[in-house]
């Protein structure tokens, strides 16, 4: 009896091959034949599942995003059953910094895909981000939650701070990749800005009008 093929497992195998070879050579330099060789499958099989390089790259991006979500989840699980808004924000921001091989590959390929999609019409036709404001909305909600609980400065604008933190993490991630700063330096900067927003643990900030 022929072995039943798990198609999702095959797609994942090919996506992992893409991530490995692109992490070494750069996304722009990777072809479907390279991915097939890295994944240990035939070029025909890669073409069967993805048809075009653009579809393969987009699936690889989705797979990277799933791995990123899992890393955030692991950080939150390590923080305990009720990590609170600050710990949750830290988990999201710190997981995005290229501090190890996996997060380095994520930042490199995610940034490369964004840049390539600006000038490549076929890539631009793929939905780069299904919900481009998801991270911004999530951080804004967490900051508003902290403000409502008296754990964050009620005088700051939650959305502006969320945008600033995300932009800061993205730019510092790139500076780590190119060797401009160390991961420890970037983490210290993020903690500095979070300390500015959040009250000292155990000392909630007074509500507006009570200062």
MODELLER restraints for C-alpha pairs under 7 A, 6 or more apart:
rsr = mdl.restraints
at = mdl.atoms
rsr.add(forms.Gaussian(group=physical.xy_distance, feature=features.Distance(at['CA:11:A'], at['CA:49:A']), mean=6.96, stdev=0.5))
rsr.add(forms.Gaussian(group=physical.xy_distance, feature=features.Distance(at['CA:13:A'], at['CA:39:A']), mean=6.22, stdev=0.5))
rsr.add(forms.Gaussian(group=physical.xy_distance, feature=features.Distance(at['CA:14:A'], at['CA:35:A']), mean=6.87, stdev=0.5))
rsr.add(forms.Gaussian(group=physical.xy_distance, feature=features.Distance(at['CA:14:A'], at['CA:36:A']), mean=6.99, stdev=0.5))
rsr.add(forms.Gaussian(group=physical.xy_distance, feature=features.Distance(at['CA:14:A'], at['CA:39:A']), mean=5.39, stdev=0.5))
rsr.add(forms.Gaussian(group=physical.xy_distance, feature=features.Distance(at['CA:15:A'], at['CA:59:A']), mean=6.98, stdev=0.5))
rsr.add(forms.Gaussian(group=physical.xy_distance, feature=features.Distance(at['CA:15:A'], at['CA:60:A']), mean=4.99, stdev=0.5))
rsr.add(forms.Gaussian(group=physical.xy_distance, feature=features.Distance(at['CA:15:A'], at['CA:63:A']), mean=6.97, stdev=0.5))
rsr.add(forms.Gaussian(group=physical.xy_distance, feature=features.Distance(at['CA:17:A'], at['CA:35:A']), mean=5.48, stdev=0.5))
rsr.add(forms.Gaussian(group=physical.xy_distance, feature=features.Distance(at['CA:17:A'], at['CA:38:A']), mean=5.06, stdev=0.5))
rsr.add(forms.Gaussian(group=physical.xy_distance, feature=features.Distance(at['CA:17:A'], at['CA:39:A']), mean=4.44, stdev=0.5))
rsr.add(forms.Gaussian(group=physical.xy_distance, feature=features.Distance(at['CA:18:A'], at['CA:35:A']), mean=5.08, stdev=0.5))
rsr.add(forms.Gaussian(group=physical.xy_distance, feature=features.Distance(at['CA:18:A'], at['CA:60:A']), mean=6.81, stdev=0.5))
rsr.add(forms.Gaussian(group=physical.xy_distance, feature=features.Distance(at['CA:19:A'], at['CA:60:A']), mean=6.88, stdev=0.5))
rsr.add(forms.Gaussian(group=physical.xy_distance, feature=features.Distance(at['CA:21:A'], at['CA:35:A']), mean=6.82, stdev=0.5))
rsr.add(forms.Gaussian(group=physical.xy_distance, feature=features.Distance(at['CA:21:A'], at['CA:38:A']), mean=6.70, stdev=0.5))
rsr.add(forms.Gaussian(group=physical.xy_distance, feature=features.Distance(at['CA:22:A'], at['CA:30:A']), mean=6.12, stdev=0.5))
rsr.add(forms.Gaussian(group=physical.xy_distance, feature=features.Distance(at['CA:23:A'], at['CA:105:A']), mean=5.34, stdev=0.5))
rsr.add(forms.Gaussian(group=physical.xy_distance, feature=features.Distance(at['CA:23:A'], at['CA:109:A']), mean=7.00, stdev=0.5))
rsr.add(forms.Gaussian(group=physical.xy_distance, feature=features.Distance(at['CA:27:A'], at['CA:109:A']), mean=6.38, stdev=0.5))
rsr.add(forms.Gaussian(group=physical.xy_distance, feature=features.Distance(at['CA:27:A'], at['CA:112:A']), mean=6.43, stdev=0.5))
rsr.add(forms.Gaussian(group=physical.xy_distance, feature=features.Distance(at['CA:32:A'], at['CA:43:A']), mean=6.77, stdev=0.5))
rsr.add(forms.Gaussian(group=physical.xy_distance, feature=features.Distance(at['CA:32:A'], at['CA:46:A']), mean=6.98, stdev=0.5))
rsr.add(forms.Gaussian(group=physical.xy_distance, feature=features.Distance(at['CA:32:A'], at['CA:53:A']), mean=6.25, stdev=0.5))
rsr.add(forms.Gaussian(group=physical.xy_distance, feature=features.Distance(at['CA:33:A'], at['CA:43:A']), mean=5.54, stdev=0.5))
rsr.add(forms.Gaussian(group=physical.xy_distance, feature=features.Distance(at['CA:36:A'], at['CA:42:A']), mean=5.59, stdev=0.5))
rsr.add(forms.Gaussian(group=physical.xy_distance, feature=features.Distance(at['CA:36:A'], at['CA:43:A']), mean=5.26, stdev=0.5))
rsr.add(forms.Gaussian(group=physical.xy_distance, feature=features.Distance(at['CA:36:A'], at['CA:46:A']), mean=6.30, stdev=0.5))
rsr.add(forms.Gaussian(group=physical.xy_distance, feature=features.Distance(at['CA:50:A'], at['CA:56:A']), mean=5.34, stdev=0.5))
rsr.add(forms.Gaussian(group=physical.xy_distance, feature=features.Distance(at['CA:54:A'], at['CA:122:A']), mean=6.49, stdev=0.5))
rsr.add(forms.Gaussian(group=physical.xy_distance, feature=features.Distance(at['CA:54:A'], at['CA:123:A']), mean=5.52, stdev=0.5))
rsr.add(forms.Gaussian(group=physical.xy_distance, feature=features.Distance(at['CA:58:A'], at['CA:126:A']), mean=6.91, stdev=0.5))
rsr.add(forms.Gaussian(group=physical.xy_distance, feature=features.Distance(at['CA:61:A'], at['CA:110:A']), mean=6.89, stdev=0.5))
rsr.add(forms.Gaussian(group=physical.xy_distance, feature=features.Distance(at['CA:64:A'], at['CA:106:A']), mean=6.28, stdev=0.5))
rsr.add(forms.Gaussian(group=physical.xy_distance, feature=features.Distance(at['CA:71:A'], at['CA:95:A']), mean=6.51, stdev=0.5))
rsr.add(forms.Gaussian(group=physical.xy_distance, feature=features.Distance(at['CA:72:A'], at['CA:91:A']), mean=5.61, stdev=0.5))
rsr.add(forms.Gaussian(group=physical.xy_distance, feature=features.Distance(at['CA:72:A'], at['CA:92:A']), mean=5.84, stdev=0.5))
rsr.add(forms.Gaussian(group=physical.xy_distance, feature=features.Distance(at['CA:72:A'], at['CA:95:A']), mean=5.98, stdev=0.5))
rsr.add(forms.Gaussian(group=physical.xy_distance, feature=features.Distance(at['CA:75:A'], at['CA:91:A']), mean=5.73, stdev=0.5))
rsr.add(forms.Gaussian(group=physical.xy_distance, feature=features.Distance(at['CA:76:A'], at['CA:83:A']), mean=6.63, stdev=0.5))
rsr.add(forms.Gaussian(group=physical.xy_distance, feature=features.Distance(at['CA:76:A'], at['CA:88:A']), mean=6.48, stdev=0.5))
rsr.add(forms.Gaussian(group=physical.xy_distance, feature=features.Distance(at['CA:76:A'], at['CA:91:A']), mean=6.36, stdev=0.5))
rsr.add(forms.Gaussian(group=physical.xy_distance, feature=features.Distance(at['CA:85:A'], at['CA:142:A']), mean=5.20, stdev=0.5))
rsr.add(forms.Gaussian(group=physical.xy_distance, feature=features.Distance(at['CA:85:A'], at['CA:143:A']), mean=6.86, stdev=0.5))
rsr.add(forms.Gaussian(group=physical.xy_distance, feature=features.Distance(at['CA:85:A'], at['CA:146:A']), mean=6.11, stdev=0.5))
rsr.add(forms.Gaussian(group=physical.xy_distance, feature=features.Distance(at['CA:89:A'], at['CA:139:A']), mean=6.53, stdev=0.5))
rsr.add(forms.Gaussian(group=physical.xy_distance, feature=features.Distance(at['CA:93:A'], at['CA:169:A']), mean=6.28, stdev=0.5))
rsr.add(forms.Gaussian(group=physical.xy_distance, feature=features.Distance(at['CA:96:A'], at['CA:103:A']), mean=6.54, stdev=0.5))
rsr.add(forms.Gaussian(group=physical.xy_distance, feature=features.Distance(at['CA:96:A'], at['CA:107:A']), mean=6.98, stdev=0.5))
rsr.add(forms.Gaussian(group=physical.xy_distance, feature=features.Distance(at['CA:97:A'], at['CA:103:A']), mean=6.47, stdev=0.5))
rsr.add(forms.Gaussian(group=physical.xy_distance, feature=features.Distance(at['CA:97:A'], at['CA:169:A']), mean=6.73, stdev=0.5))
rsr.add(forms.Gaussian(group=physical.xy_distance, feature=features.Distance(at['CA:97:A'], at['CA:173:A']), mean=5.01, stdev=0.5))
rsr.add(forms.Gaussian(group=physical.xy_distance, feature=features.Distance(at['CA:98:A'], at['CA:104:A']), mean=3.97, stdev=0.5))
rsr.add(forms.Gaussian(group=physical.xy_distance, feature=features.Distance(at['CA:98:A'], at['CA:107:A']), mean=6.29, stdev=0.5))
rsr.add(forms.Gaussian(group=physical.xy_distance, feature=features.Distance(at['CA:98:A'], at['CA:173:A']), mean=5.88, stdev=0.5))
rsr.add(forms.Gaussian(group=physical.xy_distance, feature=features.Distance(at['CA:98:A'], at['CA:176:A']), mean=6.83, stdev=0.5))
rsr.add(forms.Gaussian(group=physical.xy_distance, feature=features.Distance(at['CA:98:A'], at['CA:177:A']), mean=6.94, stdev=0.5))
rsr.add(forms.Gaussian(group=physical.xy_distance, feature=features.Distance(at['CA:99:A'], at['CA:183:A']), mean=5.76, stdev=0.5))
rsr.add(forms.Gaussian(group=physical.xy_distance, feature=features.Distance(at['CA:117:A'], at['CA:123:A']), mean=4.96, stdev=0.5))
rsr.add(forms.Gaussian(group=physical.xy_distance, feature=features.Distance(at['CA:117:A'], at['CA:124:A']), mean=4.63, stdev=0.5))
rsr.add(forms.Gaussian(group=physical.xy_distance, feature=features.Distance(at['CA:118:A'], at['CA:124:A']), mean=6.45, stdev=0.5))
rsr.add(forms.Gaussian(group=physical.xy_distance, feature=features.Distance(at['CA:136:A'], at['CA:162:A']), mean=5.86, stdev=0.5))
rsr.add(forms.Gaussian(group=physical.xy_distance, feature=features.Distance(at['CA:136:A'], at['CA:163:A']), mean=6.12, stdev=0.5))
rsr.add(forms.Gaussian(group=physical.xy_distance, feature=features.Distance(at['CA:139:A'], at['CA:162:A']), mean=5.41, stdev=0.5))
rsr.add(forms.Gaussian(group=physical.xy_distance, feature=features.Distance(at['CA:140:A'], at['CA:158:A']), mean=5.26, stdev=0.5))
rsr.add(forms.Gaussian(group=physical.xy_distance, feature=features.Distance(at['CA:140:A'], at['CA:159:A']), mean=4.98, stdev=0.5))
rsr.add(forms.Gaussian(group=physical.xy_distance, feature=features.Distance(at['CA:140:A'], at['CA:162:A']), mean=5.45, stdev=0.5))
rsr.add(forms.Gaussian(group=physical.xy_distance, feature=features.Distance(at['CA:143:A'], at['CA:158:A']), mean=5.61, stdev=0.5))
rsr.add(forms.Gaussian(group=physical.xy_distance, feature=features.Distance(at['CA:144:A'], at['CA:158:A']), mean=6.06, stdev=0.5))
rsr.add(forms.Gaussian(group=physical.xy_distance, feature=features.Distance(at['CA:146:A'], at['CA:152:A']), mean=5.28, stdev=0.5))
rsr.add(forms.Gaussian(group=physical.xy_distance, feature=features.Distance(at['CA:147:A'], at['CA:153:A']), mean=6.24, stdev=0.5))
rsr.add(forms.Gaussian(group=physical.xy_distance, feature=features.Distance(at['CA:147:A'], at['CA:154:A']), mean=5.36, stdev=0.5))
rsr.add(forms.Gaussian(group=physical.xy_distance, feature=features.Distance(at['CA:150:A'], at['CA:204:A']), mean=5.04, stdev=0.5))
rsr.add(forms.Gaussian(group=physical.xy_distance, feature=features.Distance(at['CA:150:A'], at['CA:205:A']), mean=5.07, stdev=0.5))
rsr.add(forms.Gaussian(group=physical.xy_distance, feature=features.Distance(at['CA:150:A'], at['CA:206:A']), mean=6.20, stdev=0.5))
rsr.add(forms.Gaussian(group=physical.xy_distance, feature=features.Distance(at['CA:150:A'], at['CA:207:A']), mean=6.22, stdev=0.5))
rsr.add(forms.Gaussian(group=physical.xy_distance, feature=features.Distance(at['CA:151:A'], at['CA:198:A']), mean=5.86, stdev=0.5))
rsr.add(forms.Gaussian(group=physical.xy_distance, feature=features.Distance(at['CA:151:A'], at['CA:199:A']), mean=5.35, stdev=0.5))
rsr.add(forms.Gaussian(group=physical.xy_distance, feature=features.Distance(at['CA:151:A'], at['CA:204:A']), mean=4.78, stdev=0.5))
rsr.add(forms.Gaussian(group=physical.xy_distance, feature=features.Distance(at['CA:151:A'], at['CA:205:A']), mean=5.71, stdev=0.5))
rsr.add(forms.Gaussian(group=physical.xy_distance, feature=features.Distance(at['CA:152:A'], at['CA:197:A']), mean=5.61, stdev=0.5))
rsr.add(forms.Gaussian(group=physical.xy_distance, feature=features.Distance(at['CA:152:A'], at['CA:198:A']), mean=4.13, stdev=0.5))
rsr.add(forms.Gaussian(group=physical.xy_distance, feature=features.Distance(at['CA:152:A'], at['CA:199:A']), mean=5.40, stdev=0.5))
rsr.add(forms.Gaussian(group=physical.xy_distance, feature=features.Distance(at['CA:152:A'], at['CA:205:A']), mean=6.36, stdev=0.5))
rsr.add(forms.Gaussian(group=physical.xy_distance, feature=features.Distance(at['CA:153:A'], at['CA:197:A']), mean=5.60, stdev=0.5))
rsr.add(forms.Gaussian(group=physical.xy_distance, feature=features.Distance(at['CA:153:A'], at['CA:198:A']), mean=6.14, stdev=0.5))
rsr.add(forms.Gaussian(group=physical.xy_distance, feature=features.Distance(at['CA:153:A'], at['CA:199:A']), mean=6.94, stdev=0.5))
rsr.add(forms.Gaussian(group=physical.xy_distance, feature=features.Distance(at['CA:153:A'], at['CA:205:A']), mean=6.44, stdev=0.5))
rsr.add(forms.Gaussian(group=physical.xy_distance, feature=features.Distance(at['CA:154:A'], at['CA:207:A']), mean=6.72, stdev=0.5))
rsr.add(forms.Gaussian(group=physical.xy_distance, feature=features.Distance(at['CA:154:A'], at['CA:208:A']), mean=6.23, stdev=0.5))
rsr.add(forms.Gaussian(group=physical.xy_distance, feature=features.Distance(at['CA:172:A'], at['CA:186:A']), mean=6.11, stdev=0.5))
rsr.add(forms.Gaussian(group=physical.xy_distance, feature=features.Distance(at['CA:175:A'], at['CA:181:A']), mean=5.93, stdev=0.5))
rsr.add(forms.Gaussian(group=physical.xy_distance, feature=features.Distance(at['CA:176:A'], at['CA:182:A']), mean=5.77, stdev=0.5))
rsr.add(forms.Gaussian(group=physical.xy_distance, feature=features.Distance(at['CA:176:A'], at['CA:183:A']), mean=6.23, stdev=0.5))
rsr.add(forms.Gaussian(group=physical.xy_distance, feature=features.Distance(at['CA:199:A'], at['CA:205:A']), mean=5.74, stdev=0.5))
